[in-house]
Amino acid sequence: MAKLTAKARKKIPSSKFALPGKNGKPGKYPVENASHARDALSRESEMVAKGKLSPEQASKIKHKADAVLGKHDTSYHNKDCKGC
């Protein structure tokens, strides 16, 4: 995976982050391509294990990353998935 520079990260739209930013800060877990989506999935499980990520946040990351990777039908939007 290519390193994402700060300049390139700022150009990514907030919709391409699994977790949106708050108070003008950039989002977390960019999922703008398959490589970054796979990385977000691996980091998500790592952070849950460390207790630094809630199950709700982990679910959002998994949902968005899976959509990028084509692992579920993106034409269907789960009404229970808030912020996905």
C-alpha positions as CSV (number, residue, x, y, z in Angstrom):
1,M,0.0,0.0,0.0
2,A,1.3,3.4,-0.9
3,K,1.9,5.9,1.9
4,L,-0.8,8.4,2.2
5,T,0.7,11.9,2.6
6,A,-0.9,14.6,4.7
7,K,-1.5,16.6,1.5
8,A,-3.2,13.7,-0.3
9,R,-5.3,12.9,2.8
10,K,-6.7,16.4,2.9
11,K,-7.9,16.0,-0.7
12,I,-10.0,12.9,0.2
13,P,-13.7,13.7,0.6
14,S,-15.1,13.0,4.0
15,S,-17.4,10.4,2.5
16,K,-14.4,8.3,1.7
17,F,-13.5,7.8,5.4
18,A,-15.0,5.0,7.4
19,L,-15.3,7.3,10.4
20,P,-16.0,11.0,9.7
21,G,-14.0,13.8,11.2
22,K,-15.3,16.1,13.9
23,N,-14.8,19.8,14.6
24,G,-12.9,20.4,11.3
25,K,-10.5,17.4,11.9
26,P,-10.1,14.9,9.1
27,G,-11.8,11.6,9.2
28,K,-10.2,8.3,10.3
29,Y,-9.7,5.1,8.4
30,P,-9.7,6.2,4.7
31,V,-11.4,3.7,2.4
32,E,-11.0,5.5,-0.9
33,N,-9.6,2.3,-2.6
34,A,-9.3,-1.4,-2.0
35,S,-5.9,-1.2,-0.5
36,H,-6.9,1.3,2.1
37,A,-10.2,-0.5,2.8
38,R,-8.3,-3.8,3.6
39,D,-6.0,-1.8,5.8
40,A,-9.0,-0.2,7.6
41,L,-10.4,-3.7,8.3
42,S,-7.1,-4.9,9.8
43,R,-6.7,-1.8,11.9
44,E,-10.3,-2.0,13.0
45,S,-9.9,-5.4,14.6
46,E,-6.6,-4.4,16.1
47,M,-8.1,-1.3,17.8
48,V,-11.2,-3.2,19.0
49,A,-8.8,-5.8,20.7
50,K,-6.9,-2.9,22.4
51,G,-10.2,-1.3,23.5
52,K,-9.6,1.9,21.6
53,L,-12.6,1.4,19.3
54,S,-16.2,0.8,20.2
55,P,-18.2,-2.1,18.6
56,E,-20.4,0.6,16.9
57,Q,-17.4,2.3,15.3
58,A,-16.0,-1.1,14.3
59,S,-19.2,-2.0,12.6
60,K,-19.2,1.3,10.6
61,I,-15.6,0.7,9.4
62,K,-16.5,-2.9,8.4
63,H,-19.6,-1.8,6.5
64,K,-17.8,1.0,4.5
65,A,-14.7,-1.1,3.8
66,D,-16.8,-4.1,2.7
67,A,-18.7,-1.8,0.3
68,V,-15.5,-0.7,-1.3
69,L,-14.3,-4.3,-1.5
70,G,-17.6,-5.3,-3.1
71,K,-18.4,-7.7,-0.2
72,H,-22.1,-6.7,0.0
73,D,-24.7,-5.1,-2.1
74,T,-24.3,-1.4,-1.9
75,S,-27.7,-0.7,-3.5
76,Y,-29.2,-1.9,-0.3
77,H,-28.7,0.4,2.7
78,N,-29.4,-1.1,6.1
79,K,-31.7,1.3,7.9
80,D,-30.1,0.3,11.2
81,C,-26.6,1.3,10.1
82,K,-26.3,4.9,11.3
83,G,-23.7,7.0,9.6
84,C,-22.7,4.3,7.0
